[in-house]
Amino acid sequence: RDLLQDELISIILYGSAAAGRYVAKKSDINFLIVLTQPAIQSISRVFPLVKKWQNRAVSIPMFITEAYLDSSLDSFPLEFSNLRHAHRTVFGKDVLAPLQIAPELLRLQCEAQIKGKLLHLRGDFLATLGESGKMKALISASVPVFANVFKGLLTLKGVEPSLRYEDLFLAVAEQYALDRTVMERVLAAG
């Protein structure tokens, strides 16, 4: 705030720390920083802070302008929808709460993400050669990946996505008539 002063619009915490799933020494701390256009053009001013962030497990924040946010809702509907559902405004204006995500764009991105992730998951499954430890690690790594898409799927049904994986997976099973037992087994393995 001291460095950017009036050019700083928002500091927003998102990710596991905002969702109540932060694990010390494992999770990153993620921030979205919204700046004015002149501040973005002179972003190199934050170089002195980058080293401090890296030493404290704070990921380098995403720096954007409000204009970038508004013009990117069609390109990243799932990402901005998920940010809207799990964030905390630390300073300034909450630019995420009022976002209106077009349902048809969100549906298309969810479909593309699910299909792409399934392709990769099948290949990664084959790479485990059926070894139970490797399969369990694969399932564990897949839970947060699919959780992000599942939030979008629930949003499409008008259901506020839970921040807890268990509730999220079971709600998707219910809303989309999927086998609840499969979801429970995935969660137990992950």
Secondary structure, DSSP 8 states (H G I E B T S, - for coil): -TTTGGGEEEEEEESHHHHT---TTTS-BEEEEEE-HHHHHTGGGGHHHHHHHHHTTB---EEEEHHHHHHHTTT-HHHHHHHHHSEEEEEE---STT----HHHHHHHHHHHHHHHHHHHHHHHHHTTT-HHHHHHHHHHHHHHHHHHHHHHHHHTT----SSHHHHHHHHHHHTT--HHHHHHHHHH-
